[in-house]
Amino acid sequence: MSTGTSLYFYITENCELCEQAEQILVRTPLETPIPVDVVDISESEELVEQYGERIPVLRMEPEGKELDWPFTAEDVIAFLGNH
């Protein structure tokens, strides 16, 4: 991952799929740990409109790439390595 890249994990409370996705992110073996900002979409009407039907979503900035659920550890590794 290049310098200046940020990861955002869009979720909301009481979301079983979000919890499953978080477990995958926590358990994915990465050579270098990557900080992820967790964003609760319920705090923004704009985010609810954009992600309400799609969460959980992992987003990479400034590239704007998104990885939608469902995803596996292999999907996460590929997503982070191919930007």
C-alpha positions as CSV (number, residue, x, y, z in Angstrom):
1,M,0.0,0.0,0.0
2,S,1.4,3.4,-0.9
3,T,2.0,6.2,1.5
4,G,-1.0,8.5,1.7
5,T,-3.5,5.7,1.3
6,S,-6.2,5.5,3.8
7,L,-8.7,2.6,4.5
8,Y,-12.2,3.2,5.7
9,F,-14.5,0.4,6.9
10,Y,-18.2,1.5,6.6
11,I,-20.5,-0.3,9.1
12,T,-23.4,0.4,11.4
13,E,-24.4,-0.8,14.9
14,N,-26.3,-4.1,15.3
15,C,-25.2,-5.3,11.9
16,E,-24.4,-9.0,11.9
17,L,-22.7,-8.9,8.5
18,C,-20.5,-6.0,9.7
19,E,-19.4,-8.1,12.6
20,Q,-18.6,-11.0,10.3
21,A,-16.6,-8.7,8.0
22,E,-14.7,-7.2,11.0
23,Q,-13.7,-10.7,12.1
24,I,-12.3,-11.3,8.6
25,L,-10.4,-8.1,8.6
26,V,-8.9,-8.8,12.1
27,R,-7.9,-12.3,11.1
28,T,-6.4,-11.5,7.6
29,P,-2.7,-12.1,7.7
30,L,-0.9,-9.0,6.4
31,E,2.9,-8.5,6.2
32,T,2.4,-5.0,7.5
33,P,-0.6,-4.1,9.7
34,I,-2.7,-1.4,8.1
35,P,-4.7,1.1,10.1
36,V,-8.4,1.1,9.3
37,D,-10.8,3.9,10.2
38,V,-14.2,2.5,11.2
39,V,-17.0,4.7,10.1
40,D,-20.6,4.3,11.4
41,I,-22.8,5.4,8.5
42,S,-25.7,6.2,10.7
43,E,-23.9,9.4,11.7
44,S,-24.3,10.9,8.2
45,E,-27.4,11.0,5.9
46,E,-25.1,11.1,2.9
47,L,-23.3,7.9,4.0
48,V,-26.6,6.1,4.7
49,E,-27.8,7.0,1.2
50,Q,-24.5,5.8,-0.3
51,Y,-23.8,2.7,1.7
52,G,-27.1,1.8,3.5
53,E,-27.9,-1.2,1.2
54,R,-24.2,-2.2,0.8
55,I,-22.5,-2.3,4.2
56,P,-20.1,-3.5,5.2
57,V,-17.8,-1.9,2.7
58,L,-14.0,-1.4,2.8
59,R,-12.9,1.7,0.9
60,M,-9.4,2.8,-0.1
61,E,-8.6,6.5,-0.6
62,P,-7.5,8.4,-2.5
63,E,-8.1,5.6,-5.1
64,G,-11.8,5.4,-4.3
65,K,-11.7,1.6,-4.7
66,E,-14.3,-0.3,-2.7
67,L,-14.6,-3.9,-1.6
68,D,-18.3,-4.8,-0.9
69,W,-19.5,-7.7,1.3
70,P,-19.3,-10.6,1.0
71,F,-15.5,-10.9,1.0
72,T,-12.9,-13.4,2.2
73,A,-9.4,-12.9,3.7
74,E,-8.1,-13.6,0.2
75,D,-10.3,-10.9,-1.3
76,V,-9.0,-8.4,1.3
77,I,-5.3,-9.3,0.5
78,A,-6.0,-9.0,-3.3
79,F,-7.8,-5.7,-2.7
80,L,-5.0,-4.2,-0.7
81,G,-2.3,-5.5,-3.1
82,N,-3.8,-4.5,-6.4
83,H,-4.4,-0.8,-6.1
